[in-house]
């Protein structure tokens, strides 16, 4: 009885001296070398979890799904931040597109004779819109963001500047009779390039109006001998495109995303 009492006192003294932390579960050496325990005991009655560690790569496995998403964004090289200069360029691009659509609307109203019999005379407005379209279309193409490729950047910038230059030159003296319909053709090419760019960045399922614009623009190279009703259809497509740009985040115009903001 005395021996049992002495053993009980000894065990009680051991528990109070070293605490519960001194007792650990033994495991095989192969198991310990393969993995690291996913939790550890911090106090007598408190458990808290820690990230498991891969012994092969010694990299901490992310415990938060946001860490995985951020890592994926870094891997894909997609930067969603928009600088002040980029934002100003995108806004200017959308304004120029809206102005081009407005000019096409004026030309469409005159083409179908919508105001005939009303006594309204918009001949001067039609002439100004026709002369301004190469400048506006060239400006739209020059301002639109394109993939970071020298061929794309040089090609779109050159075509845009050529359309702008021809638009200014055609308004000087009798030069318009010399260059003929070159400014108009360059403006059509610029708007077609803009439509292709929009389809590439946002996907054809979200830019179906660009298909209409492309088909009608191809039939409008000759201003004087164009296919009937191409002006109204082209103006409608450009107007829908310009109106839709009001709801698109600026960062969507920087990276081809297939309209992620609409797909969510």
Residue frames relative to the residue before (quaternion, step in Angstrom):
aa qw qx qy qz dx dy dz
X 1.0000 0.0000 0.0000 0.0000 0.00 0.00 0.00
X 0.6570 0.5004 -0.3017 0.4764 3.56 1.00 -0.85
X 0.6299 0.5294 -0.3341 0.4598 3.57 1.06 -0.76
X 0.6463 0.5153 -0.3162 0.4657 3.62 0.94 -0.85
X 0.6542 0.5132 -0.3132 0.4589 3.58 1.01 -0.83
X 0.6509 0.5065 -0.3190 0.4669 3.61 1.00 -0.77
X 0.6372 0.5129 -0.3322 0.4696 3.61 1.00 -0.75
X 0.6369 0.5281 -0.3278 0.4561 3.62 0.98 -0.79
X 0.6491 0.5076 -0.3107 0.4739 3.61 0.99 -0.86
X 0.6527 0.5204 -0.3156 0.4511 3.59 0.99 -0.80
X 0.6603 0.4944 -0.3064 0.4751 3.61 0.94 -0.83
X 0.6441 0.5164 -0.3196 0.4651 3.60 0.97 -0.78
X 0.6451 0.5132 -0.3154 0.4702 3.56 1.03 -0.78
X 0.6410 0.5284 -0.3227 0.4537 3.61 1.03 -0.75
X 0.6591 0.5148 -0.3073 0.4541 3.59 0.95 -0.87
X 0.7101 0.4543 -0.2646 0.4683 3.58 0.87 -0.88
X 0.6614 0.5131 -0.3195 0.4441 3.61 1.10 -0.50
X 0.8135 0.2783 -0.1277 0.4945 3.59 0.77 -0.98
X 0.3921 -0.7334 0.4790 0.2808 3.61 1.16 -0.38
X 0.6974 -0.4843 0.3438 0.4011 3.46 -1.37 0.17
X 0.5798 0.6246 -0.3710 0.3689 3.61 1.12 -0.57
X 0.6049 0.5837 -0.3643 0.4007 3.57 1.17 -0.44
X 0.6698 0.4621 -0.3028 0.4962 3.56 1.25 -0.33
X 0.0441 0.7862 -0.6124 0.0703 3.57 -0.72 1.10
X 0.4848 -0.6590 0.4932 0.2958 3.52 -1.20 0.55
X 0.3567 -0.7373 0.5347 0.2080 3.52 -0.75 1.03
X 0.0421 -0.7777 0.6271 0.0118 3.53 -1.14 0.73
X 0.6526 -0.5166 0.3721 0.4109 3.53 -1.25 0.28
X 0.6029 -0.5891 0.4054 0.3537 3.56 -1.18 0.58
X 0.6260 0.5419 -0.3505 0.4377 3.59 1.04 -0.67
X 0.6509 0.5069 -0.3221 0.4643 3.58 1.02 -0.75
X 0.6634 0.5051 -0.3157 0.4529 3.58 0.94 -0.81
X 0.6808 0.4829 -0.3049 0.4586 3.62 0.97 -0.69
X 0.6627 0.5223 -0.3136 0.4355 3.58 1.11 -0.57
X 0.8210 0.0806 -0.0097 0.5651 3.55 0.93 -0.84
X 0.3405 -0.6865 0.6011 0.2269 3.50 -1.38 0.28
X 0.5542 -0.6266 0.4035 0.3708 3.64 -0.80 0.82
X 0.4483 -0.7098 0.4865 0.2420 3.57 -1.03 0.85
X 0.7861 0.1544 -0.1330 0.5836 3.61 1.19 -0.13
X 0.1210 -0.7689 0.6221 0.0850 3.49 -1.26 0.38
X 0.4624 -0.6863 0.4957 0.2636 3.54 -1.18 0.62
X 0.2283 -0.8027 0.5415 0.1014 3.57 -0.63 1.16
X 0.7905 0.0472 -0.0135 0.6105 3.57 1.06 -0.65
X 0.7488 -0.4200 0.2511 0.4471 3.51 -1.26 0.07
X 0.8165 0.1672 -0.0670 0.5485 3.60 0.99 -0.82
X 0.6203 0.5466 -0.3387 0.4492 3.64 1.19 0.27
X 0.0676 -0.7721 0.6315 0.0203 3.56 -0.91 0.98
X 0.0632 0.7752 -0.6285 0.0053 3.59 -1.00 0.74
X 0.4508 -0.7234 0.4772 0.2138 3.50 -1.10 0.87
X 0.1217 -0.7611 0.6327 0.0757 3.52 -1.23 0.61
X 0.6263 -0.5606 0.3896 0.3764 3.56 -1.25 0.39
X 0.4386 -0.6728 0.5166 0.2967 3.61 -0.90 0.80
X 0.2702 -0.7710 0.5625 0.1268 3.54 -1.13 0.69
X 0.3493 -0.7150 0.5693 0.2065 3.53 -0.96 0.87
X 0.3589 -0.7694 0.4855 0.2086 3.58 -0.47 1.19
X 0.6188 0.5621 -0.3617 0.4127 3.59 1.11 -0.56
X 0.8036 0.2572 -0.1238 0.5223 3.57 0.78 -1.00
X 0.2879 -0.7881 0.4897 0.2369 3.55 1.32 -0.35
X 0.4685 0.6472 -0.4577 0.3902 3.57 1.04 0.77
X 0.4346 -0.6927 0.5105 0.2657 3.55 -0.91 0.86
X 0.3710 -0.7219 0.5418 0.2184 3.56 -0.83 0.99
X 0.4836 -0.6825 0.4470 0.3171 3.63 -0.74 0.95
X 0.2816 -0.7672 0.5564 0.1500 3.53 -0.98 0.90
X 0.7112 0.3822 -0.2397 0.5391 3.58 1.27 -0.14
X 0.5003 -0.6758 0.4510 0.2992 3.58 -0.88 0.90
X 0.5817 0.5818 -0.3771 0.4254 3.59 1.14 -0.54
X 0.6116 0.5504 -0.3531 0.4453 3.58 1.07 -0.68
X 0.6427 0.5151 -0.3230 0.4661 3.56 1.04 -0.76
X 0.6508 0.5156 -0.3212 0.4554 3.59 0.94 -0.86
X 0.6662 0.4926 -0.3177 0.4611 3.57 0.90 -0.86
X 0.6358 0.5236 -0.3341 0.4583 3.57 1.04 -0.73
X 0.6370 0.5250 -0.3248 0.4616 3.57 1.04 -0.78
X 0.6411 0.5149 -0.3326 0.4618 3.59 0.99 -0.79
X 0.6513 0.5020 -0.3224 0.4688 3.58 1.00 -0.77
X 0.6462 0.5230 -0.3266 0.4496 3.57 1.01 -0.77
X 0.7066 0.4508 -0.2667 0.4757 3.57 0.94 -0.84
X 0.4165 -0.7414 0.4475 0.2770 3.57 1.19 -0.22
X 0.4476 0.6842 -0.4530 0.3554 3.58 1.18 0.53
X 0.1085 -0.7856 0.6081 0.0357 3.54 -0.68 1.12
X 0.2364 -0.8167 0.5168 0.1002 3.55 -0.45 1.24
X 0.5248 0.6313 -0.4263 0.3798 3.62 1.18 -0.08
X 0.1894 -0.7720 0.6012 0.0816 3.55 -1.10 0.79
X 0.3225 -0.7539 0.5415 0.1854 3.56 -0.67 1.10
X 0.6715 -0.4962 0.3635 0.4132 3.55 -1.28 0.27
X 0.6524 0.5110 -0.3179 0.4606 3.60 0.98 -0.79
X 0.6554 0.4986 -0.3133 0.4730 3.59 0.97 -0.81
X 0.6409 0.5198 -0.3276 0.4601 3.57 0.98 -0.79
X 0.6490 0.5093 -0.3198 0.4659 3.59 0.98 -0.81
X 0.6418 0.5184 -0.3247 0.4625 3.57 1.02 -0.76
X 0.6694 0.4989 -0.3077 0.4565 3.59 0.89 -0.88
X 0.6497 0.5041 -0.3201 0.4705 3.58 0.97 -0.81
X 0.6467 0.5088 -0.3151 0.4729 3.60 1.00 -0.81
X 0.6158 0.5496 -0.3299 0.4581 3.57 1.08 -0.77
X 0.6944 0.4703 -0.2766 0.4692 3.57 0.91 -0.88
X 0.6211 0.5246 -0.3444 0.4695 3.59 1.08 -0.65
X 0.6570 0.5029 -0.3075 0.4699 3.59 0.95 -0.88
X 0.6315 0.5211 -0.3323 0.4683 3.60 1.04 -0.73
X 0.6505 0.5096 -0.3157 0.4663 3.59 0.96 -0.81
X 0.6465 0.5111 -0.3162 0.4700 3.58 1.02 -0.79
X 0.6305 0.5181 -0.3301 0.4744 3.60 1.04 -0.73
X 0.6485 0.5106 -0.3152 0.4685 3.57 0.98 -0.82
X 0.6392 0.5245 -0.3247 0.4593 3.59 1.02 -0.79
X 0.6402 0.5149 -0.3228 0.4699 3.60 0.99 -0.80
X 0.6585 0.4969 -0.3126 0.4710 3.58 0.97 -0.80
X 0.6130 0.5451 -0.3478 0.4539 3.60 1.09 -0.64
X 0.6381 0.5133 -0.3232 0.4743 3.59 1.00 -0.79
X 0.6699 0.4847 -0.2979 0.4770 3.58 0.93 -0.87
X 0.6368 0.5266 -0.3330 0.4541 3.61 1.07 -0.68
X 0.6287 0.5297 -0.3328 0.4619 3.59 1.02 -0.78
X 0.6785 0.4682 -0.2924 0.4846 3.58 0.97 -0.79
X 0.6462 0.5522 -0.3316 0.4094 3.60 1.00 -0.79
X 0.7515 0.3673 -0.2179 0.5029 3.60 0.93 -0.79
X 0.4303 -0.7249 0.4493 0.2957 3.60 1.27 0.01
X 0.1548 0.8446 -0.4998 0.1134 3.53 1.06 0.78
X 0.7531 0.3823 -0.2015 0.4961 3.58 1.09 -0.70
X 0.3776 0.7282 -0.4955 0.2856 3.59 1.18 0.25
X 0.7899 0.2778 -0.2402 0.4911 3.53 -0.94 0.98
X 0.6218 0.5412 -0.3468 0.4475 3.58 1.27 -0.09
X 0.4835 -0.6752 0.4289 0.3556 3.58 1.22 -0.27
X 0.5244 0.6251 -0.4217 0.3955 3.61 1.23 -0.04
X 0.1628 -0.7803 0.6010 0.0580 3.53 -0.98 0.93
X 0.0217 0.8155 -0.5753 0.0602 3.56 -0.47 1.22
X 0.2560 0.8029 -0.5083 0.1775 3.59 1.19 0.44
X 0.6675 0.4921 -0.3122 0.4634 3.58 0.92 -0.84
X 0.6457 0.5095 -0.3196 0.4705 3.59 1.01 -0.77
X 0.6316 0.5255 -0.3289 0.4656 3.58 1.06 -0.74
X 0.6545 0.5072 -0.3148 0.4640 3.59 0.96 -0.83
X 0.6615 0.4978 -0.3087 0.4683 3.58 0.95 -0.83
X 0.6479 0.5121 -0.3183 0.4654 3.58 0.99 -0.76
X 0.6496 0.5144 -0.3139 0.4635 3.58 1.00 -0.81
X 0.6874 0.4697 -0.2823 0.4766 3.59 1.00 -0.80
X 0.6994 0.4751 -0.2729 0.4591 3.57 1.09 -0.67
X 0.5320 0.6668 -0.4084 0.3249 3.60 1.13 -0.48
X 0.6493 0.4981 -0.3564 0.4508 3.69 0.83 -0.71
X 0.6514 0.5065 -0.3205 0.4653 3.59 1.01 -0.77
X 0.6909 0.4773 -0.2823 0.4639 3.57 0.90 -0.93
X 0.6655 0.4943 -0.3059 0.4682 3.58 0.94 -0.85
X 0.6537 0.5019 -0.3123 0.4725 3.59 1.00 -0.80
X 0.6484 0.5095 -0.3186 0.4674 3.56 1.03 -0.75
X 0.6172 0.5423 -0.3407 0.4571 3.58 1.06 -0.74
X 0.6888 0.4733 -0.2836 0.4702 3.57 0.90 -0.92
X 0.6637 0.5136 -0.3135 0.4444 3.60 0.96 -0.78
X 0.7197 0.4522 -0.2475 0.4650 3.58 1.07 -0.70
X 0.5851 0.6063 -0.3921 0.3692 3.61 1.08 -0.48
X 0.4507 -0.6735 0.5079 0.2921 3.61 -0.94 0.82
X 0.0927 -0.7796 0.6188 0.0265 3.57 -1.04 0.86
X 0.6642 -0.4837 0.3556 0.4455 3.62 -1.18 0.29
X 0.5272 -0.6547 0.4500 0.3016 3.54 -1.09 0.76
X 0.3648 0.6779 -0.5293 0.3567 3.47 0.29 1.41
X 0.5266 -0.6698 0.4171 0.3163 3.57 -0.80 1.00
X 0.6437 0.5277 -0.3350 0.4415 3.59 0.97 -0.80
X 0.6753 0.4818 -0.2963 0.4733 3.59 0.89 -0.91
X 0.6817 0.5021 -0.2992 0.4401 3.56 0.84 -0.97
X 0.6941 0.4567 -0.2827 0.4793 3.60 0.84 -0.94
X 0.6651 0.5255 -0.3144 0.4274 3.58 0.91 -0.87
X 0.7065 0.4496 -0.2758 0.4718 3.58 0.79 -0.96
X 0.6498 0.5129 -0.3238 0.4582 3.59 0.98 -0.79
X 0.6553 0.5144 -0.3146 0.4550 3.59 0.95 -0.84
X 0.6753 0.4801 -0.2995 0.4730 3.58 0.90 -0.89
X 0.6497 0.5188 -0.3219 0.4530 3.58 0.98 -0.78
X 0.6810 0.4745 -0.2895 0.4767 3.57 0.91 -0.90
X 0.6193 0.5358 -0.3477 0.4566 3.60 1.05 -0.68
X 0.6545 0.4963 -0.3155 0.4751 3.59 0.99 -0.80
X 0.6486 0.5082 -0.3214 0.4667 3.60 0.97 -0.82
X 0.6730 0.5051 -0.3001 0.4492 3.57 0.88 -0.94
X 0.6709 0.4873 -0.3080 0.4664 3.58 0.93 -0.85
X 0.6198 0.5468 -0.3447 0.4450 3.58 1.09 -0.62
X 0.6751 0.4672 -0.2944 0.4892 3.59 0.99 -0.77
X 0.6667 0.5131 -0.3129 0.4409 3.58 0.93 -0.87
X 0.6564 0.5387 -0.3223 0.4184 3.59 0.96 -0.82
X 0.6676 0.4967 -0.3020 0.4652 3.59 1.21 -0.38
X 0.6076 0.5522 -0.3472 0.4531 3.57 1.29 0.04
X 0.8681 -0.1141 0.0558 0.4799 3.57 -0.68 1.18
X 0.7733 -0.3268 0.2791 0.4661 3.53 -1.01 -0.94
X 0.3517 0.7588 -0.4892 0.2474 3.57 1.21 0.27
X 0.5682 0.6185 -0.3829 0.3848 3.58 1.10 -0.60
X 0.6500 0.5070 -0.3206 0.4666 3.58 1.05 -0.69
X 0.6445 0.5269 -0.3210 0.4516 3.59 1.14 -0.59
X 0.7603 0.3789 -0.2095 0.4843 3.59 0.77 -1.00
X 0.3377 -0.7941 0.4617 0.2053 3.57 1.26 -0.18
X 0.8020 -0.2788 0.2287 0.4762 3.56 -0.89 -1.00
X 0.3018 0.7778 -0.5064 0.2181 3.61 1.18 0.36
X 0.6582 0.4964 -0.3456 0.4483 3.67 0.81 -0.79
X 0.6505 0.5131 -0.3236 0.4571 3.57 0.98 -0.82
X 0.6631 0.5035 -0.3084 0.4600 3.61 0.91 -0.87
X 0.6473 0.5099 -0.3199 0.4675 3.60 1.00 -0.76
X 0.6396 0.5122 -0.3320 0.4673 3.59 1.04 -0.71
X 0.6263 0.5237 -0.3351 0.4702 3.60 1.05 -0.69
X 0.6536 0.5058 -0.3073 0.4717 3.59 0.96 -0.87
X 0.6435 0.5258 -0.3251 0.4513 3.58 0.99 -0.80
X 0.6840 0.4717 -0.2920 0.4738 3.60 0.90 -0.87
X 0.6134 0.5317 -0.3498 0.4676 3.60 1.08 -0.62
X 0.6447 0.5126 -0.3159 0.4709 3.58 1.01 -0.79
X 0.6276 0.5270 -0.3292 0.4690 3.58 1.04 -0.77
X 0.6542 0.5105 -0.3163 0.4598 3.60 0.96 -0.82
X 0.6450 0.5048 -0.3181 0.4775 3.58 0.99 -0.82
X 0.6356 0.5326 -0.3258 0.4542 3.57 0.99 -0.79
X 0.6572 0.5095 -0.3116 0.4598 3.59 0.95 -0.84
X 0.6421 0.5060 -0.3242 0.4760 3.59 1.00 -0.77
X 0.6576 0.5188 -0.3131 0.4476 3.59 0.97 -0.82
X 0.7199 0.4536 -0.2541 0.4599 3.58 0.95 -0.84
X 0.8200 0.2847 -0.1087 0.4845 3.59 0.91 -0.88
X 0.5362 -0.6398 0.4051 0.3729 3.60 1.20 -0.20
X 0.5437 -0.6536 0.4203 0.3169 3.54 -0.99 0.84
X 0.6225 0.5602 -0.3607 0.4107 3.63 1.07 -0.58
X 0.7273 0.3789 -0.2318 0.5233 3.59 1.21 -0.47
X 0.7402 0.3308 -0.2054 0.5482 3.62 1.25 -0.11
X 0.1179 0.8274 -0.5380 0.1099 3.55 0.82 0.97
X 0.5780 0.5795 -0.3860 0.4256 3.59 1.14 -0.46
X 0.6025 0.5613 -0.3582 0.4400 3.58 1.17 -0.53
X 0.5808 0.5580 -0.3756 0.4585 3.60 1.15 -0.51
X 0.6461 0.5010 -0.3127 0.4834 3.58 0.98 -0.87
X 0.6593 0.5134 -0.3130 0.4514 3.57 0.91 -0.88
X 0.6535 0.5188 -0.3198 0.4489 3.58 0.93 -0.88
X 0.6833 0.4945 -0.2947 0.4491 3.59 0.86 -0.94
X 0.7041 0.4505 -0.2794 0.4725 3.59 0.92 -0.81
X 0.6196 0.5403 -0.3535 0.4464 3.60 1.03 -0.67
X 0.6279 0.5471 -0.3380 0.4384 3.58 1.05 -0.71
X 0.7013 0.4355 -0.2550 0.5035 3.60 1.22 -0.47
X 0.6673 0.5154 -0.2829 0.4571 3.60 1.27 0.11
X 0.3198 0.7702 -0.5084 0.2148 3.62 1.16 0.35
X 0.7221 0.3205 -0.2133 0.5747 3.56 1.09 -0.65
X 0.3649 -0.7718 0.4803 0.2011 3.55 -0.35 1.26
X 0.7336 0.4429 -0.2386 0.4568 3.56 0.95 -0.84
X 0.7836 0.2405 -0.1300 0.5579 3.62 1.13 -0.54
X 0.2384 0.7896 -0.5278 0.2030 3.56 0.77 0.98
X 0.6040 -0.5507 0.4334 0.3796 3.55 -1.29 0.34
X 0.5387 -0.6429 0.4257 0.3395 3.64 -0.88 0.84
X 0.8391 0.2111 -0.2036 0.4582 3.51 -1.29 0.73
X 0.4476 0.6704 -0.4821 0.3433 3.59 1.17 0.27
X 0.6134 0.5555 -0.3545 0.4353 3.62 1.02 -0.66
X 0.6874 0.4623 -0.3163 0.4622 3.66 0.76 -0.86
X 0.6667 0.4973 -0.3143 0.4576 3.61 0.92 -0.81
X 0.6499 0.5053 -0.3138 0.4730 3.56 1.00 -0.80
X 0.6531 0.5062 -0.3110 0.4695 3.57 0.96 -0.85
X 0.6355 0.5228 -0.3289 0.4633 3.59 1.04 -0.75
X 0.6716 0.5009 -0.3022 0.4546 3.59 0.90 -0.89
X 0.6761 0.4811 -0.2939 0.4743 3.58 0.93 -0.86
X 0.6383 0.5278 -0.3327 0.4509 3.59 1.02 -0.71
X 0.6479 0.4986 -0.3171 0.4807 3.58 1.00 -0.81
X 0.6400 0.5249 -0.3213 0.4601 3.57 0.99 -0.81
X 0.6816 0.4835 -0.2899 0.4665 3.58 0.88 -0.93
X 0.6566 0.5012 -0.3183 0.4652 3.60 0.99 -0.78
X 0.6542 0.5248 -0.3158 0.4436 3.58 1.00 -0.75
X 0.5984 0.5788 -0.3616 0.4198 3.58 1.13 -0.56
X 0.5609 0.6128 -0.3931 0.3941 3.60 1.17 -0.39
X 0.7360 0.4151 -0.2174 0.4886 3.59 1.13 -0.63
X 0.5769 0.5943 -0.3776 0.4140 3.60 1.24 -0.03
X 0.4546 -0.6621 0.5110 0.3063 3.63 -0.88 0.82
X 0.6057 -0.5952 0.3895 0.3566 3.56 -1.08 0.72
X 0.6512 0.5388 -0.3363 0.4154 3.60 0.97 -0.77
X 0.5732 0.5961 -0.3857 0.4091 3.61 1.19 -0.41
X 0.6573 0.5116 -0.3086 0.4593 3.59 1.17 -0.49
X 0.6427 0.5422 -0.3226 0.4346 3.60 1.24 -0.13
X 0.7915 0.1804 -0.0743 0.5792 3.59 1.07 -0.71
X 0.4682 -0.6525 0.5031 0.3193 3.64 -0.86 0.83
X 0.0240 0.8495 -0.5196 0.0878 3.56 -0.40 1.23
X 0.3631 -0.7433 0.4871 0.2800 3.61 1.26 -0.07
X 0.6300 -0.5890 0.3201 0.3922 3.56 0.95 1.00
X 0.0196 0.8333 -0.5496 0.0570 3.57 0.69 1.10
X 0.6399 0.5421 -0.3356 0.4289 3.60 1.02 -0.74
X 0.6847 0.4355 -0.2872 0.5090 3.62 1.17 -0.44
X 0.6537 0.5379 -0.3075 0.4345 3.57 1.12 -0.66
X 0.5658 0.6154 -0.3885 0.3875 3.61 1.20 -0.46
